[in-house]
Amino acid sequence: SWWAKLTASAGFSNAQYYFLNTASHTSPYGGFIYCTDTGAGYGDSVLYFASADGSGSNSRYTASNGLYRDTSGWGHIVLIIDTAQSTQTDRMQIYLNGSRLDVHVGGSIAQDSDSVINSAVIHRLGARQDSSSSHFFDGYVAEMHWVDGYAYDASYFGETKNGVWIPKDYYTTTGNYGNTGFYLKFENASDLGNDSSGNNNDWTVSNMGADHQVLDSPTFGS
């Protein structure tokens, strides 16, 4: 679960703006993506989520039917991998501002398989880096919760107040993170990768300084 705000809505053609990417973009691969994906053919600015099992087989992608281009406000995104589900389309889910999205689905994830996401490979937030290219997320991110071993929907992380979807205090109200889980508040400008979940699963910050922290957030004024 995390909140995001785009800084641009144009120029998505032939670009991929990543929230998270595992060590390789090829087999096995996985990522949380804002992108134009010409392979899937769904046009600019779809929310696109791809994953594979630990062997790199059974790759599957999920792409939103609608586009995501709003640069004026924050959006809340929840992605769920729950391969125990008997229904194929329930094994990868996307929520936007509290509502589960209708999606395009390709490939398959075997029931009870392990995703390469959350496996023992390098993970990157806000970037894809592999042998052929580098793509970085163009926007702001806030309130990022990574929950290991639980498949919570958006209602655990957000709620409606005066008709507006706003962040919910998941850490206090629920607080389950599992072994590899983390909570990034981005509250310390000198240590943006600090994990506040209690697990101390801190992230290494690369090519970012204190000037990358801004006061704008989904909780501002709420």
C-alpha positions as CSV (number, residue, x, y, z in Angstrom):
1,S,0.0,0.0,0.0
2,W,1.3,3.5,-0.9
3,W,0.2,6.9,-1.9
4,A,1.5,8.6,-5.1
5,K,1.3,11.9,-6.9
6,L,2.5,12.3,-10.5
7,T,4.5,15.3,-11.5
8,A,3.7,15.0,-15.2
9,S,1.0,13.4,-17.3
10,A,2.6,13.7,-20.7
11,G,5.5,11.9,-22.2
12,F,4.5,8.4,-21.1
13,S,5.0,6.9,-24.6
14,N,7.9,4.4,-24.6
15,A,8.6,5.1,-21.0
16,Q,8.0,3.1,-17.8
17,Y,7.8,4.8,-14.4
18,Y,8.5,2.2,-11.7
19,F,7.5,2.0,-8.1
20,L,9.2,-1.2,-7.5
21,N,11.4,-3.6,-9.5
22,T,13.2,-6.8,-8.6
23,A,16.8,-7.4,-9.6
24,S,16.0,-8.3,-13.2
25,H,13.3,-7.1,-15.6
26,T,13.6,-10.4,-17.5
27,S,12.8,-13.8,-16.2
28,P,12.2,-13.9,-13.3
29,Y,10.8,-10.5,-13.0
30,G,8.2,-8.4,-11.2
31,G,7.3,-4.7,-10.7
32,F,4.9,-2.1,-9.7
33,I,4.6,0.2,-12.7
34,Y,3.1,3.3,-14.1
35,C,3.8,2.9,-17.7
36,T,2.9,2.7,-21.4
37,D,3.3,-0.9,-22.2
38,T,3.3,-1.5,-25.9
39,G,3.5,-5.2,-25.4
40,A,0.2,-5.3,-23.6
41,G,-1.2,-2.7,-25.9
42,Y,-3.3,-0.8,-23.4
43,G,-2.1,2.7,-24.1
44,D,-0.6,5.4,-22.0
45,S,-0.6,5.7,-18.2
46,V,-2.2,2.4,-17.2
47,L,-1.3,0.9,-13.8
48,Y,0.6,-2.2,-14.7
49,F,1.6,-4.9,-12.3
50,A,3.7,-7.9,-13.4
51,S,5.0,-10.8,-11.4
52,A,6.5,-14.3,-11.8
53,D,7.1,-17.2,-9.6
54,G,10.6,-17.9,-8.2
55,S,11.7,-19.9,-11.3
56,G,10.7,-17.1,-13.7
57,S,7.8,-19.2,-15.1
58,N,4.1,-18.6,-14.8
59,S,4.5,-14.9,-15.4
60,R,1.4,-12.8,-15.1
61,Y,0.5,-9.2,-15.6
62,T,-2.4,-7.1,-14.4
63,A,-3.2,-3.8,-16.1
64,S,-5.9,-1.3,-15.2
65,N,-8.7,-0.7,-17.7
66,G,-8.6,3.0,-16.8
67,L,-5.7,5.5,-17.1
68,Y,-3.9,7.2,-14.3
69,R,-2.9,10.8,-15.2
70,D,-3.9,13.0,-12.4
71,T,-1.2,15.4,-11.3
72,S,-3.4,17.5,-9.1
73,G,-3.9,15.1,-6.2
74,W,-2.6,12.1,-4.4
75,G,-3.8,8.6,-5.3
76,H,-3.8,5.5,-3.0
77,I,-2.7,2.2,-4.6
78,V,-2.9,-1.2,-3.0
79,L,-1.5,-4.3,-4.7
80,I,-2.1,-7.8,-3.4
81,I,-0.5,-11.0,-4.3
82,D,-2.4,-13.9,-2.7
83,T,-1.7,-17.1,-4.6
84,A,-3.7,-19.2,-2.2
85,Q,-6.9,-17.9,-3.8
86,S,-8.7,-20.6,-5.8
87,T,-9.9,-18.0,-8.4
88,Q,-7.1,-17.0,-10.8
89,T,-8.2,-13.4,-11.0
90,D,-8.1,-13.0,-7.3
91,R,-4.4,-13.9,-7.0
92,M,-3.3,-10.4,-8.1
93,Q,-5.5,-7.4,-7.2
94,I,-5.2,-3.7,-7.6
95,Y,-7.1,-1.1,-5.6
96,L,-7.2,2.7,-6.4
97,N,-8.6,5.1,-3.8
98,G,-10.4,2.3,-2.0
99,S,-12.0,0.7,-5.0
100,R,-10.9,-2.6,-6.6
101,L,-10.1,-2.0,-10.3
102,D,-11.4,-4.0,-13.2
103,V,-8.2,-5.2,-15.0
104,H,-6.7,-6.8,-18.1
105,V,-5.1,-10.0,-17.1
106,G,-2.4,-12.0,-19.0
107,G,-0.5,-15.2,-18.1
108,S,-1.1,-17.2,-15.0
109,I,0.3,-17.5,-11.5
110,A,0.0,-21.1,-10.2
111,Q,-2.0,-21.6,-7.0
112,D,0.1,-21.5,-3.8
113,S,3.3,-20.5,-5.8
114,D,5.8,-18.0,-4.4
115,S,6.3,-14.7,-6.3
116,V,9.8,-13.5,-7.1
117,I,8.6,-10.3,-5.4
118,N,9.6,-10.6,-1.8
119,S,12.1,-13.3,-2.6
120,A,15.9,-13.1,-1.8
121,V,16.8,-10.8,-4.8
122,I,17.6,-7.1,-5.0
123,H,14.5,-4.9,-4.9
124,R,14.4,-1.3,-5.9
125,L,11.8,1.4,-5.1
126,G,11.2,4.1,-7.7
127,A,13.5,2.6,-10.3
128,R,14.1,-0.2,-12.8
129,Q,17.7,-0.9,-13.5
130,D,18.8,-3.8,-15.7
131,S,21.3,-4.6,-18.4
132,S,19.5,-2.5,-21.1
133,S,17.9,0.5,-19.5
134,S,17.0,2.6,-16.4
135,H,13.6,4.0,-15.7
136,F,12.7,6.1,-12.6
137,F,9.4,7.1,-11.1
138,D,8.5,10.7,-11.9
139,G,6.5,11.9,-8.9
140,Y,6.1,11.7,-5.1
141,V,5.5,8.7,-2.8
142,A,4.2,8.7,0.8
143,E,2.9,6.3,3.4
144,M,4.3,3.0,2.0
145,H,3.4,-0.2,3.8
146,W,4.9,-3.5,2.8
147,V,2.9,-6.3,4.5
148,D,4.4,-9.9,4.4
149,G,2.0,-12.8,4.9
150,Y,-1.2,-10.9,5.0
151,A,-3.6,-10.0,2.1
152,Y,-5.4,-6.9,3.4
153,D,-7.6,-4.8,1.1
154,A,-7.6,-1.0,0.8
155,S,-9.9,-0.5,3.8
156,Y,-7.1,-1.4,6.2
157,F,-5.0,1.5,4.8
158,G,-7.5,4.2,3.9
159,E,-10.9,5.5,4.7
160,T,-13.5,8.1,3.5
161,K,-13.7,11.4,5.3
162,N,-16.1,14.1,4.1
163,G,-16.3,12.3,0.8
164,V,-12.6,12.1,0.3
165,W,-10.4,9.0,0.5
166,I,-7.6,9.6,3.0
167,P,-4.8,7.6,4.8
168,K,-5.7,5.4,7.8
169,D,-3.3,4.8,10.6
170,Y,-2.5,1.1,9.7
171,Y,0.5,1.0,12.0
172,T,-1.6,1.7,15.1
173,T,-4.9,0.1,14.2
174,T,-3.5,-3.2,12.7
175,G,0.2,-3.1,12.6
176,N,1.0,-6.5,11.1
177,Y,4.0,-6.4,8.8
178,G,5.4,-10.0,8.9
179,N,9.1,-10.8,8.6
180,T,10.1,-8.8,5.5
181,G,7.5,-6.0,6.0
182,F,8.3,-2.4,6.4
183,Y,6.7,1.0,6.8
184,L,8.3,4.0,5.1
185,K,7.1,7.4,6.4
186,F,9.8,9.3,4.6
187,E,9.8,11.6,7.7
188,N,13.5,12.0,8.1
189,A,15.0,13.9,5.2
190,S,18.5,12.6,6.1
191,D,17.3,9.0,6.2
192,L,14.4,8.5,3.7
193,G,14.8,4.7,3.7
194,N,14.2,4.3,7.4
195,D,11.7,1.5,8.3
196,S,9.2,2.6,11.0
197,S,7.5,-0.8,11.3
198,G,9.7,-2.1,14.1
199,N,11.4,-4.6,11.8
200,N,14.3,-2.4,10.9
201,N,14.1,-3.4,7.3
202,D,15.7,-0.2,6.2
203,W,16.3,0.8,2.5
204,T,19.6,2.1,1.1
205,V,19.1,5.6,-0.4
206,S,20.8,6.1,-3.8
207,N,21.3,9.5,-5.5
208,M,18.8,11.2,-3.2
209,G,19.4,14.1,-0.8
210,A,17.4,15.9,1.9
211,D,16.1,18.2,-0.8
212,H,14.0,15.2,-2.1
213,Q,11.6,15.4,0.8
214,V,8.6,17.8,0.4
215,L,5.9,18.9,2.8
216,D,3.1,18.0,0.3
217,S,1.4,14.7,1.4
218,P,-1.9,12.9,1.4
219,T,-2.4,13.8,5.1
220,F,-1.8,17.5,4.5
221,G,-4.9,19.4,5.7
222,S,-6.9,16.2,6.4
